[in-house]
Amino acid sequence: MTLRELRRPGSAVAVTTVVLAVVGAVSAWWALRPSWQVPLPTSATKAEVRMQDFRDATYYPLREFLAGGNPYDPSVMFAHWPVRQDFNLYQPYHLVLHLPFALLDYRAGAVAFVLVSLLLLVSLSFLAAYGIRRHAPLALGTAGIATLLVTSQVGKAQLYLGQVNPLVALGAAGALAGRDRQPRWAAVGLAVAWLKPQFGLPLAVLLFARGSRRVALAGTAIAAVASLPVVLLLVFRGGGLGAFVDVVAANLAHATSTDYGAVDSMTAQRVDLPAVFFRTTGWLPPLVEPVALLGVLAGSAVLLRKLDRLGDGVVADLLTCLAVVVCVVHQPGDVLIAVPAMAALAALWWRRRREPGWWAAGVALTATAFPFLHLHVVDTAIVSLFGARVGVTADGLALVAAWVLLVVFAARRRGGS
């Protein structure tokens, strides 16, 4: 590139895009390494954190399914495979959708899974950049957001642990982005978000409340139809519907009693309102989880309708994502679904930051970004200053605060955008 070309208006954008892409590629390579460095799972390596979600929630549950068993049964999984966590109640179609990764040996499956996850993160970045294309060139926006993602704590965790969140986040974000102009694709996105019911259920409810009823119903129906054959096979294998229901009950009982999943655990990586409330107060009211689920969804639904009516759909999208995350069991990495909404609101807030009331939206945006910035150095500083309990609560406290701030913003809105 010549000096004259560098002086052209578009050249700075091109150079910045290339630099960001190179930085992102280095960060991605660093984040990909655990997939081929992790030791092969054995009974002696159950405590290994690298790729633990791929091991426990994808590879070995699919192996058990291929072997003719029921991976939703915790006792079966612990008896047959070197896993540390039980297989949560993912949508049964997960056992078919991700089947190719289990047909490979563990190492090849892990590397392939993480590479696909990286592509999904880039796709999510493209979707976010597409939403702000009027403010930044599409290539620059995609490179910038993707680089921030794979460098952030949330983005690195997806690849380090081997989580399915990139796919779920892309589905959820696609459902929000396409609900008006491309409802069929939005329904498919919602069906993908249903892969984890704690995403699919609240998102479907909030989409329905915002007027996207066909998307909510069609997406839920697609997920149900896709899962039905697998459910019927598991029921047949297990000896009937009653036995299958018993397995589901055992799965739920185990999940709610573990140190990493229980609402009253002081070490669980949970960011939902009930868990954050317990860790900050030490008090666990009866029925706190169903009350929080219903309360957050009902309150958010009313305010979302108001925001849409006033033309504040960008704010409504982020409020939707935050409501999904704080209403029921979620972990810090689950805020990945909010990336496109965060990008769109950041662009809007920058234009309107001096207007009355928009400070709350700006602070909420900053709080939502906290889990992405909660890197090892930050966590070490927090733990050393305030203790481990604060360290494990900080992400959740930030997300709950962000939801509350947007609720306040929505409640005070009086005029359109």
Number of C-alpha atoms within 10 A of each C-alpha: 7 6 7 8 11 14 10 10 9 11 14 13 16 15 14 14 20 16 15 21 19 14 17 21 17 15 18 21 11 15 20 23 15 20 25 17 12 17 13 12 18 12 10 8 14 16 14 17 15 20 26 22 21 25 29 23 24 26 26 21 29 25 20 19 19 16 10 13 18 21 30 25 22 22 14 15 23 16 9 13 18 19 25 18 21 22 22 19 18 16 22 21 21 22 23 14 11 15 18 14 21 22 14 13 10 19 17 14 21 26 21 16 23 26 16 15 21 23 14 19 26 21 17 27 26 22 23 27 27 20 20 20 17 10 13 15 16 20 17 22 24 25 25 22 23 28 24 20 25 28 23 18 20 24 24 22 20 27 33 24 19 28 23 23 25 26 22 25 28 28 26 28 27 26 30 26 21 16 24 13 9 13 22 17 18 27 30 23 27 36 31 27 31 28 24 19 14 18 26 25 17 23 25 27 18 24 24 16 19 23 14 20 17 16 28 28 17 19 26 22 16 17 22 17 12 18 18 15 13 18 17 14 12 22 17 13 14 16 10 12 14 11 15 21 12 12 19 17 14 15 20 17 13 18 19 14 13 15 14 16 20 19 26 21 17 21 18 19 24 29 30 28 28 25 29 26 21 18 24 14 8 12 11 15 11 8 9 15 19 13 14 17 20 14 13 20 22 16 12 26 22 15 23 27 20 19 26 17 13 15 14 20 19 21 24 26 24 29 28 26 27 27 30 31 31 29 26 25 22 21 17 24 24 25 24 26 27 24 24 29 26 24 23 21 24 20 16 18 19 11 10 15 15 10 9 9 15 17 16 19 25 21 15 26 24 16 21 26 21 20 24 23 17 19 15 10 9 12 17 14 12 18 14 12 11 10 12 16 15 19 21 22 23 21 28 29 24 20 29 24 19 28 29 18 21 27 21 15 19 25 14 10 17 10 10 10 10
